[in-house]
Amino acid sequence: MRFRRDRLFWYVIIGLIVIGIVSQLRQLLIPVVVLGTIFLLYKFPPHRWKRSSGQWSSRKHRAKKAKFRVIDGSGREDNDNDTPRYH
């Protein structure tokens, strides 16, 4: 007799655990779906949000860069190794 009561007790406990897990999953379902949707939209955006490559092809070409030239000024001479000048 006691064996049947113990078995019934454990069945009730396991049933309550299953009900608790299912109810918790139902509460977590909406945030998981929302975050999953946001992640998928970020990873695979719709075609209307993608940038077309045609925009960049109509861009103007850059001007050729000039070579770097040093202009001799009237500053300090190279052989002046004294203490540095302060402003």
C-alpha positions as CSV (number, residue, x, y, z in Angstrom):
1,M,0.0,0.0,0.0
2,R,2.7,2.4,0.9
3,F,4.5,1.7,-2.4
4,R,1.5,2.9,-4.4
5,R,1.2,6.1,-2.3
6,D,4.9,6.9,-2.9
7,R,4.6,6.3,-6.6
8,L,1.5,8.5,-6.8
9,F,3.4,11.2,-4.8
10,W,6.3,11.1,-7.2
11,Y,4.0,11.2,-10.2
12,V,2.3,14.3,-8.8
13,I,5.7,16.0,-8.1
14,I,7.0,15.2,-11.6
15,G,3.7,16.5,-13.1
16,L,4.0,19.8,-11.2
17,I,7.7,20.1,-12.3
18,V,6.7,19.6,-16.0
19,I,3.9,22.1,-15.7
20,G,6.3,24.6,-14.1
21,I,8.9,24.1,-16.9
22,V,6.2,24.5,-19.6
23,S,4.9,27.7,-18.1
24,Q,8.4,29.2,-17.8
25,L,9.1,28.3,-21.4
26,R,5.9,30.1,-22.5
27,Q,7.0,33.2,-20.7
28,L,10.4,33.1,-22.3
29,L,9.0,32.4,-25.8
30,I,8.1,36.0,-26.6
31,P,11.5,37.6,-25.7
32,V,13.4,34.8,-27.5
33,V,11.3,35.2,-30.7
34,V,11.7,39.0,-30.6
35,L,15.5,38.8,-30.1
36,G,15.8,36.1,-32.7
37,T,13.9,38.3,-35.2
38,I,16.1,41.3,-34.5
39,F,19.2,39.1,-34.9
40,L,18.0,37.7,-38.2
41,L,17.1,41.2,-39.5
42,Y,20.6,42.4,-38.5
43,K,22.4,39.4,-40.1
44,F,20.2,39.1,-43.2
45,P,18.6,42.6,-43.9
46,P,15.7,42.8,-46.4
47,H,16.7,43.9,-50.0
48,R,15.2,47.4,-49.6
49,W,17.6,48.1,-46.7
50,K,20.7,46.9,-48.6
51,R,22.9,49.5,-50.3
52,S,23.1,49.1,-54.0
53,S,26.5,49.0,-55.6
54,G,25.4,51.4,-58.3
55,Q,25.8,54.4,-55.9
56,W,29.5,53.9,-55.7
57,S,30.2,53.5,-59.4
58,S,28.9,57.0,-60.2
59,R,31.4,58.5,-57.8
60,K,33.9,60.9,-59.2
61,H,37.6,59.9,-59.5
62,R,39.9,61.5,-57.0
63,A,42.6,63.9,-58.2
64,K,46.1,62.6,-58.4
65,K,48.0,63.4,-55.2
66,A,51.0,65.7,-55.5
67,K,54.4,64.5,-54.5
68,F,55.6,65.5,-51.1
69,R,58.0,68.5,-51.3
70,V,60.1,70.1,-48.6
71,I,60.3,73.8,-48.8
72,D,63.5,75.3,-47.4
73,G,62.6,77.9,-44.8
74,S,64.4,80.4,-42.7
75,G,64.2,78.3,-39.5
76,R,67.0,76.8,-37.5
77,E,70.0,75.2,-39.2
78,D,70.6,71.5,-39.0
79,N,74.0,71.8,-37.2
80,D,72.3,73.7,-34.3
81,N,72.3,70.9,-31.7
82,D,71.9,73.1,-28.6
83,T,69.0,73.0,-26.2
84,P,65.6,73.1,-28.0
85,R,63.8,76.4,-28.4
86,Y,60.5,76.8,-26.5
87,H,57.6,78.9,-27.5
